[in-house]
C-alpha cells in the first residue's frame, strides 16, 4: 500500500506538470527507501526505542512529502497501522492523533480551505485503524489465553493420569499384600503348626525315623515359604511404610506436608506403640494423608495437630486443623454433581475405617476448624486350627505359641 501510494503521488506530480515534481519524486523515493530499509534492521525488530527512532525518521520524511504535495495525505492511513503496531498503546494513540492533525493541517494548507471532508477523511481513517488494531489485539489476547488454558488442561490431564496410575498401582499392591497375608501366609502358618504337632506326636523309633524326617522336611519347607510370603507382603506394602513403623511414616508425612504446602503440622504419639497389621497401618496412613490434604486444599489451614493414640483395645488417629471449617451435614454425597471433587475424600476415609470395623467422625463448624477422628479396634488373634493328630498336653514351645 505504501509503495502504491508513493508511486501514485509521484506519477500525479509528473503528469500534472507540477513545478515541484522533481522534489515530490525525490521525497517519495526517499520515503520508500527509509520505509523499506527499517524492517531489515535487527534493532528495529527487537528494540522499541530503535523502532520509535526509525518511525520518527519516516514521519519527518512524510511531513516533507506532505508539504510538497497534498497527495501525501494518503500515506497517513498506512502510517496509523505502523504506529499502532510498533509503539505501546499509551504512545501509539497520541502518535495517531498528531498524525491526524498534521494530515488535516497539511491538506488544508494546500487547499487554502478547511472543509468538513478535509477533517472527516483523516479522522475516520484514524478511527478505523485504531478499531481494527484494538480488535485484533483483543482477539490475539483471547487466543493466547485459550492456548495457555489448553496447555494447562493438557498438563493437568497428564498429571491426573499419572496420579491415577500411581494410585491404582498402590491400591493393587495393597490388595495383593492383604491377599497374601490373609490366605497364603495364614495357610502356611497353619501347615507349620499342624506339622509341628504331627512331629511331636510321632513316637521315636527306627520304624518312624523316615516318617519323622519327612515331617521335619515338610515343616522346614513351610517355615521357609512362610518367610518368603511375609517378604512379599513387606515388599508390596506402601512405600511410606517400607522404611519404618507407622509413627515414623506419619512423622515423615507431617514433615513433607510442612515443606510442600507450608502447613505447620505437629505430630505426636500417645501410648505404647503396638505392632499393627499392614491393612491397619495403610488405612491410618491414607486417612492422615487425606485429612492433611483437605486441610491444605479446602480449609486453607495454617496449623494442624496429628495425634496417634495406642489404647488398650484400639488405636485412634486424630487430625485437627484451624482452617475455615464447613458444615459436615451439607457436604453432598460423592458423585452427586453438586460441586466437582467434593465428598469423595470423606467417603473414602469412612470406607477405609468401615472395612476394618472401625469408625470415623468429623466435627467441624464454619470458621472454627475441623477435627477428623478415626478409631480402629485391634485385630483379634487368630485361633490355631485343631490338629488332626494327637498333640501332647504339655504347653507348646514359644515357637508354636507365637507362630
NUZA-588208 format. One record per atom (N, C-alpha, C): residue in one letter; x, y, z. Coordinates in steps of 0.2 Angstrom, whole numbers, plus 5000, padded with zeros to 4 digits. Layout:
BEGIN
AXYZ ...
This chain:
BEGIN
X500449945000 X500050005000 X500450065000 X501050065004 X501450125004 X501750134998 X502050084995 X502350094988 X501850114983 X501250094983 X500750114978 X500650184979 X500450204985 X500350274986 X500850324984 X501450304986 X502050344984 X502150354977 X502050294973 X502150294966 X501550334963 X500950334966 X500450374963 X500550454964 X500850464970 X500950534971 X501450564966 X502050524965 X502550544960 X502250554953 X501850504951 X501650504944 X501150564943 X500750574948 X500250634948 X500650704948 X501150704951 X501550764951 X501850774944 X502150724941 X502450724935 X501850744929 X501350704929 X500850714924 X500450784925 X500450804931 X500150874932 X500550934930 X501250914928 X501750964927 X501851014933 X501850984939 X501951024945 X502651054945 X502751114947 X503451144947 X503851104952 X503651074957 X504051044962 X503950964961 X503850944954 X503850874953 X504450834955 X505050864953 X505650834955 X505750824962 X505550874966 X505650874973 X505150814976 X504550814973 X504050764976 X504250694974 X504550684968 X504850624966 X505350604971 X505850644972 X506450634977 X506150614984 X505650654986 X505450644993 X505050574993 X504750554988 X504350494988 X504850434988 X505350444984 X505850394983 X506250384990 X506450444993 X506750435000 X506350405005 X505650425005 X505250395010 X505150315009 X505150295003 X505050225001 X505750185003 X506250225002 X506950185004 X506950185012 X506850235015 X506850235023 X506350185025 X505750185023 X505250135025 X505450065023 X505750055018 X505949985016 X506549955020 X506950005021 X507649985025 X507449965032 X507050005035 X506849995043 X506749925045 X506249885042 X506149815045 X506749775044 X507249785040 X507849745039 X508349755044 X508249805048 X508749825053 X508649785059 X509049745062 X508949705068 X508749745074 X509049805076 X508749845081 X508049865081 X507849875075 X507149905074 X506649845076 X506849785074 X506449725076 X506449705083 X506949725087 X507049695094 X506949755099 X507049815097 X507149875102 X506549925101 X506149935106 X505649985105 X505950055104 X506450075107 X506750135106 X507050145099 X507350095096 X507650095089 X507050095084 X506450065086 X505850065081 X505550135081 X505550165087 X505250235088 X505750285084 X506350275085 X506850325081 X506750315073 X506650255071 X506550245064 X505850275062 X505350265066 X504750285064 X504750365064 X505150395068 X505150465068 X505550495062 X506050455059 X506350475053 X505750475047 X505450415047 X504850405042 X504350465043 X504150485049 X503650535049 X503950605047 X504650615048 X504950685046 X504950685038 X505150625035 X505150625028 X504450635025 X503950605028 X503250605026 X503050675027 X503150715032 X502950785033 X503250825027 X503850815025 X504150845020 X503750835013 X503650775012 X503150755006 X502550785006 X502250785012 X501550825013 X501650895012 X502150925014 X502250995012 X502351015005 X502650965001 X502750974994 X502050954990 X501650914992 X501050894988 X500450874993 X499850894991 X499350874996 X499150794995 X499450764990 X499350684989 X499750654995 X500150684998 X500450645004 X500050635010 X499450665010 X498950645015 X498750575015 X498750545009 X498550475008 X499050425012 X499650445013 X500150405017 X499950405025 X499450445027 X499350445034 X499050375036 X498550355032 X498250295034 X498650235035 X499150215031 X499550155032 X500050175038 X500250235039 X500650255045 X500250245051 X499650255051 X499250245058 X499350165060 X499350125055 X499450055057 X500150035060 X500650075056 X501350065059 X501450085066 X501150145067 X501250175074 X500950125079 X500350105078 X499950065082 X500249995083 X500649975078 X501049905079 X501649915082 X502049965081 X502749975084 X502750005091 X502250045093 X502350085099 X501850055104 X502050065110 X501550045116 X500850085115 X500350065117 X499650095116 X499650165119 X500050175125 X500050245128 X500450295124 X500850275119 X501250315115 X500850315108 X500650265106 X500350255099 X499750295098 X499250305103 X498650345102 X498850415101 X499350445105 X499550515104 X499850525097 X500250475095 X500550475089 X500050485083 X499550435084 X499050435079 X498650505079 X498550535084 X498150595085 X498650655082 X499250655083 X499750705080 X499750695072 X499750635070 X499750625063 X499150645059 X498550635063 X497950655060 X497950735059 X498150765065 X498150835064 X498650865059 X499250835058 X499650855053 X499350845046 X499050785045 X498750775039 X498150825037 X497750835042 X497250885041 X497550955040 X498050975044 X498351045043 X498651045036 X499050995034 X499450995028 X498951005022 X498450965022 X497950965016 X497651025016 X497451055022 X497051125022 X497551175020 X498151175021 X498651225019 X498751225012 X498651165009 X498751165001 X498151184998 X497551175001 X496851184998 X496651255000 X497051295004 X496851355007 X496151355010 X495851295012 X495251295015 X495151235019 X494851245025 X494751185029 X493951165029 X493851115025 X493151095024 X492951035029 X492351015029 X492150955033 X492450895030 X492550885024 X492850825021 X493550825023 X493850885023 X494650885025 X494750855032 X494250875036 X494350845043 X494150775044 X493550755041 X493250695042 X493650635039 X493950655033 X494350595030 X494950575034 X495450615036 X495950585040 X495750555047 X495250595050 X494950575057 X494650505056 X494250495051 X493950425050 X494450375049 X494950395045 X495450345044 X495850325050 X495950375054 X496250355061 X495850315065 X495150335065 X494750295070 X494650215067 X494650205061 X494650145058 X495250105060 X495850135059 X496450105060 X496450085068 X496250125072 X496350115080 X495850055081 X495250055078 X494750005080 X494949935077 X495249935071 X495549875069 X496049845073 X496549885075 X497149865078 X496949835085 X496549875089 X496249855095 X495849795095 X495449785090 X495049725089 X495549665088 X496049675084 X496549625083 X496949605089 X497149655093 X497449635099 X497049605104 X496349625104 X495949585109 X495849515107 X495749505100 X495749435098 X496349395099 X496949425098 X497549395100 X497649375107 X497449425111 X497549405119 X497049345120 X496449345118 X496049295119 X496249225116 X496549225110 X496849165108 X497449145112 X497849185114 X498449165119 X498149145125 X497649175128 X497349145134 X497049075133 X496749065128 X496448995126 X497048945125 X497548965122 X498148925121 X498448905127 X498548955132 X498848935138 X498348895142 X497748905142 X497248865145 X497248795143 X497348785136 X497348715134 X497948685136 X498548715136 X499148695138 X499148675146 X498848715150 X498748695157 X498248635158 X497748635154 X497248575154 X497648515152 X498048515147 X498448455144 X498848435150 X499248485153 X499748465158 X499348435164 X498748465166 X498348435172 X498148365170 X497948355164 X497648295162 X498248245163 X498848255160 X499348215161 X499548195168 X499548255172 X499648245179 X499148195183 X498548215181 X497948175184 X498048095182 X498248085175 X498348015173 X498847985177 X499448025178 X499947995181 X499847975188 X499448025192 X499248015198 X498747955199 X498247945194 X497847895195 X498147825193 X498647825189 X499047765188 X499447745194 X499747795197 X500147785203 X499647755209 X499047795209 X498547765215 X498347695213 X498247685207 X498047615205 X498547565207 X499247585205 X499747535207 X499747525214 X499747575218 X499747575226 X499147525228 X498547545225 X498047505228 X498047435226 X498347415220 X498447345218 X498947315223 X499547355224 X500047325229 X499747315236 X499347355238 X498947345245 X498547285245 X498147275239 X497647225239 X498047155238 X498647155235 X499047095234 X499347075241 X499547125244 X499847115251 X499347085256 X498747115256 X498247085260 X498047015258 X497947005252 X497846935250 X498346885252 X498946905251 X499546855253 X499546845260 X499446905264 X499446895271 X498846855274 X498246865271 X497646835274 X497546765271 X497846745266 X497746675263 X498446635263 X498846655259 X499446615259 X499846615265 X500046665268 X500446675274 X500046635280 X499446645281 X499046615286 X499046535285 X498946515278 X498946445277 X499546415279 X500146445277 X500746415278 X500946415286 X500646465289 X500746465297 X500346405300 X499746395297 X499346335299 X499646275298 X499946265292 X500346205290 X500946195294 X501246245296 X501846235301 X501646215307 X501046235310 X500846215317 X500646145316 X500246125311 X500046055311 X500646005310 X501146025306 X501745985305 X502145985312 X502146035316 X502446035322 X502145985327 X501445995327 X501045945331 X501145875329 X501145865322 X501245795320 X501945765322 X502445815321 X503145795323 X503245775330 X502845805335 X502845795342 X502445725343 X501945715339 X501545655340 X501845595338 X502345595333 X502645535331 X503145505336 X503045445338 X503445415343 X504145405340 X504645415344 X505345395341 X505445325341 X505845305336 X505945235334 X506245225327 X506545165326 X506845155320 X506345155314 X505745135316 X505145125311 X504845195309 X504945235313 X504645305312 X505145355310 X505745335310 X506345385308 X506245425301 X506045375296 X505945405290 X505345455289 X504845435293 X504245475293 X504345545296 X504745535302 X504845595306 X505345645302 X505845615298 X506245655293 X505845695288 X505345655285 X504945695280 X504545745283 X504245735289 X503845785293 X504245845294 X504845835296 X505345895298 X505545935292 X505645895286 X505745925280 X505145975277 X504545945278 X503945975276 X503846045280 X504046035287 X503946095292 X504446145290 X505046125288 X505546175287 X505346215280 X505146175275 X504846205269 X504346255270 X503846235275 X503346285277 X503546345280 X504146335284 X504446395288 X504746435282 X505146405278 X505446445273 X504946485268 X504446455266 X503946485262 X503546535266 X503446525272 X503046575276 X503546645276 X504146635277 X504646695277 X504646725271 X504646685265 X504546715258 X503946755257 X503346725260 X502746765259 X502746825263 X503046825269 X503046885273 X503546935269 X504046915266 X504446965262 X504046995257 X503646955253 X503246985248 X502747035251 X502447025257 X501947065260 X502347135261 X502947125264 X503347185266 X503547225259 X503647185254 X503847225248 X503247255244 X502647225245 X502047255242 X501747315247 X501947325253 X501647375257 X501847445254 X501447495256 X501547565254 X502247585255 X502547625250 X503247645251 X503347685257 X502847725260 X502947765266 X503047725272 X502847655272 X502847615277 X503447565277 X503747565271 X504347515270 X504947535274 X505047595276 X505647615279 X505647625287 X505047605289 X504947605297 X504247595299 X504147615305 X503447605308 X502947655306 X502347645308 X501847695307 X501947765310 X502147765316 X502347835319 X502847865315 X503447835312 X503947865308 X503647885302 X503147845299 X502847865292 X502447925293 X502147935299 X501647995300 X502148055301 X502648045305 X503148105306 X503448125299 X503648085294 X503848105288 X503248135284 X502648115284 X502148145281 X502048215283 X502048225290 X501948295293 X502548335290 X503148315290 X503748355288 X503648375281 X503448325277 X503348335269 X502848385268 X502248385272 X501748425271 X501948495273 X502348505278 X502548565280 X503048605275 X503448555272 X503948585267 X503548605261 X503148565258 X502748575252 X502248625252 X501848625257 X501248665257 X501248715262 X501748725266 X501848775271 X501348775277 X501048715278 X500648705284 X501048675290 X501048715295 X501348695301 X501048635305 X501348575305 X501048515307 X501448485313 X501048475318 X501348445324 X501148375325 X501648335325 X501448255326 X501648235333 X501248195336 X501348165342 X501048095343 X501348055347 X501147985348 X501047975355 X500447955357 X500247935364 X500147865365 X500447845371 X500447775372 X500947735370 X501047665372 X501547625369 X501347595362 X501847605357 X501647585351 X501547505351 X501047485347 X500847415346 X500947405338 X501247345337 X501347325330 X500647305327 X500547345322 X499847335319 X499947295312 X499347265310 X499447235303 X499447285298 X499747265292 X499847305287 X499247345285 X498647315284 X498047345282 X497847405287 X497947395294 X497847445298 X498247505297 X498947495297 X499447545296 X499247585289 X499147545284 X498947585277 X498347625278 X497847605281 X497247645282 X497347705286 X497747695292 X497847755296 X498247805292 X498747785288 X499247825284 X498847865279 X498447825275 X498047855270 X497547905273 X497247895278 X496747945281 X497048005283 X497647995286 X498048055288 X498248095282 X498448065277 X498648105270 X498048135268 X497448105268 X496848135265 X496648195270 X496648185276 X496448245281 X496948305280 X497548295280 X498048345279 X497948385272 X497848345267 X497648375260 X497048415260 X496548395264 X495948435264 X496048495268 X496548495273 X496648555277 X497048605273 X497448585268 X497848625264 X497348655258 X497048605255 X496748625249 X496048665250 X495648635255 X494948665256 X494948705262 X495248695267 X495148735273 X495648795274 X496148785269 X496748845269 X496948855276 X497148795280 X497348805287 X498048825287 X498248855293 X498948875294 X499348825299 X498948785303 X499248745308 X498748685309 X499048625310 X498648565311 X499048525316 X498648485320 X498948435325 X498748365323 X499248325323 X499048255321 X499348215327 X498848175330 X498948135336 X498748055335 X499248015336 X499147945335 X499147915342 X498647885344 X498547855351 X498447785351 X498947755355 X498847675356 X498447665363 X497947635363 X497547625369 X497447545370 X497047525375 X497047455377 X496847415372 X496247435368 X495947385364 X495847415357 X496147475356 X496047515349 X496547565348 X496647585342 X497147635340 X496747695337 X496947755339 X496547815336 X497047865333 X496747895328 X497147945324 X496648005324 X496948065327 X496548125327 X496948185323 X496648215318 X496948275314 X496448335315 X496748385318 X496348445320 X496748505316 X496348545313 X496648605309 X496248665311 X496548725310 X496248785312 X496048825305 X495748785300 X495548815294 X494848845294 X494648855288 X493948885288 X493348845290 X493448785291 X492948735293 X492348735288 X491848695289 X491248685285 X490748645289 X490148645286 X489648605289 X489648535286 X489748485290 X489848415288 X489148395285 X488648415288 X487948395285 X487848415278 X488148475276 X487948505270 X488448475264 X488948435266 X489348405261 X488948355256 X488948365250 X488548325245 X488848255245 X488448205244 X488748135243 X489148135237 X489648095237 X490148085231 X489748065225 X489948105219 X489548085213 X488948125212 X488748165217 X488048205216 X488048255211 X488748285209 X488748335204 X488648405206 X488548405213 X488448475216 X489048525215 X489648495217 X490248535217 X490748475215 X491148495209 X491648445207 X492148435212 X492248365213 X492848355218 X492648355225 X492048365227 X491848365234 X491548295236 X491648275243 X491348225245 X491748155245 X492148155240 X492548085239 X493048075244 X493348125247 X493848115252 X493648085258 X493048115261 X492748095267 X492448025266 X492148015260 X491847945259 X492447895259 X492947915256 X493547865255 X493847845262 X493847895267 X494147885273 X493647845277 X492947855277 X492447815280 X492447745278 X492547735271 X492647665269 X493247635271 X493747665272 X494347635275 X494247615282 X493947655286 X493847645293 X493347585294 X492747585289 X492247535290 X492547465288 X492947465283 X493247405281 X493647365286 X493847405291 X494247375297 X493847375303 X493247385303 X492747385308 X492847435313 X493047495310 X493247555314 X492747605313 X492847665316 X492347725315 X492747785313 X492447825310 X492747895308 X492247945309 X492447995313 X492048055315 X492348115313 X491948165310 X492148235308 X491748285311 X492048325315 X491748385318 X492048445315 X491648495313 X491848555310 X491248605310 X491448665311 X490948725311 X491348775306 X490948805302 X491248865298 X491548915302 X492148925300 X492548975304 X492948955310 X492848885312 X493148865318 X493548805317 X493748785311 X494248725310 X493848665309 X494248605309 X493948545308 X494348495312 X494048445314 X494348385318 X494148325315 X494548275313 X494448215310 X494748165315 X494348115317 X494548065322 X494347995319 X494847955319 X494647885316 X494947835322 X494547785323 X494647735328 X494647665325 X495147625326 X495147555323 X495347505329 X494947455330 X495047405335 X495647365333 X495947345338 X496547295337 X496247225334 X496547195330 X496347135327 X496347085332 X495847035333 X495946985337 X496446935335 X496846905339 X497246855337 X496946795334 X497146765329 X496846715325 X496946645329 X496446605330 X496446545334 X496846495329 X497246455332 X497646405329 X497146345327 X497246325321 X496746265319 X496946205323 X496446165324 X496446105328 X496846055324 X497446025327 X497745975323 X497345905322 X497545875317 X497145815316 X497445755319 X498045765322 X498345705326 X498445725333 X498545675337 X498545695344 X499145735346 X499045785350 X499545835352 X499745825359 X500345835361 X500445825369 X500145885372 X499945865379 X499545915383 X500045965386 X500645955385 X501146005388 X501046065385 X501246125388 X501246185385 X501646195379 X501446225373 X501846225367 X502446265368 X502946255364 X503546295365 X503446365362 X503846415364 X503746485362 X503646485354 X504046445350 X503946455343 X503246435341 X502946385344 X502246365342 X501746425344 X501946445350 X501446495353 X501446565349 X501946585347 X502046645343 X502046645336 X501946585333 X501946575326 X501346605323 
